[in-house]
Amino acid sequence: AKRAVGALRVEFDYTSVRSGANYCDRVGKTVRTDTMHTCESVDVLSAEKEALLRGVITRIGAWLGEALAVDRLGRLASSGTCGEFGGVSVPDRYATAGGATGVDLAILVTAWP
């Protein structure tokens, strides 16, 4: 069978950027990182920080797509949780109906300290 090779198709999922037990939504909240961490003002995600995060990540995705060629996946599928310290739930679109199409790599983005 002939392999389909092409530019890496990266998808960033922002579902967990402003959620999860380890998300600092206010100063003083205790979250779990490699140790217990008390959220400070620098840890709280402002609209400006989120815009910067999304802009940088978008540029990284574009660069990866230009820099890397991969064997294309028919579907990207996963379920459960991903990451450490409780992780984040893998969005349903990767777990249902055989997974996501048109994606070779999905990165679940968080803004945890």
N, C-alpha and C positions, 0 to 999 in steps of 0.2 A: 504494500500500500504506500502511496506517495504521502510524504509528510507535508503538512502545511506549515511553512516557516514564515514569520513576519515580525514586524515591530511589536515589542512587548506592549500589551494593552493593560494599563493600570487603572484600577478604579479605587477611589478613596471614599470610604463610607464614614460620614460624620454623625451617625446616629448617636454615638456615645460621647460626643464632644462636651455636651452640657448635661450629662447624666451619669449615674452610677454611684455606688457607695464611696468611691475614692475621688469623686469630683469635688473640688473646693468651690462651693457656691456662696460661702460667706467666711469672713475672718473668724477664727476661733474654732471652727469645725475640726474634729480629729478624724484623719483618714489614715489608711494603711498604705505605706510605700514599702521600702525595705525595712523600715521601722515605723512606729506610729509617728504621725506628723500632724502638727497643729497648723492649720491654714493661716497664712499671713496675707496681707493685701496683695503682695506680688504674685501669689498663687491663684487669686480669683481671676477668672477669664473675663476681661472686659470686651466690649464690642470691637475696640481697636486691636486688641491682641488676637481675637478670633479672626478678624480680617487679615491680619499679618500672617497668621498660621495658615489660613486657607490659600493665600497668595503664594507663599513659599512652597507649600505642598503641591499646588497646581504646577508650579515651575519644575519641581522635582519630577513629577509624573511625566511632564512633557520631555524632560531630558532623558529619563529612563526609556521612554518610547523611541527616542531617536538613537540612543546609545546601544540598545540591546535588541537582538533578534532571537526569537525563541520558537520552539515547536508550539504551534497554536493549540489551545485546549478547545474541545468541543463545548464543554460546560465546566464551570468552576463550582464545586459543591463542598459544603462543610456544614457542620451543625455543632451545637453545644456552646462552649465558651472558649475564648481565646485570650491568652495573656496570663500574667501573674497577679497575685494579690486579689483574687476574686475574678479577675479578668472582665471581659465584656461579652455579652451574648452575641453570637453570630446572628446577623439579621436574617429573617425568614427567607429573603429572596435567594440566599445561598443554600438553604436547607430544603426548600420545597420545589416540587416539579423538576427535580433533577439538577437544580442549581442555576447559576446565572450564565447567560450566553454573552459572547463578545468580550470576555474578560479573561486575562491570563493570570493576573495577580490582584487580589483585593487586600487593601490595607485599611484596617479598622482604626480610625483616628480617635484619640482621647486627648484631653487637656489636663490630665492629672499631674500633680507635682512629682 
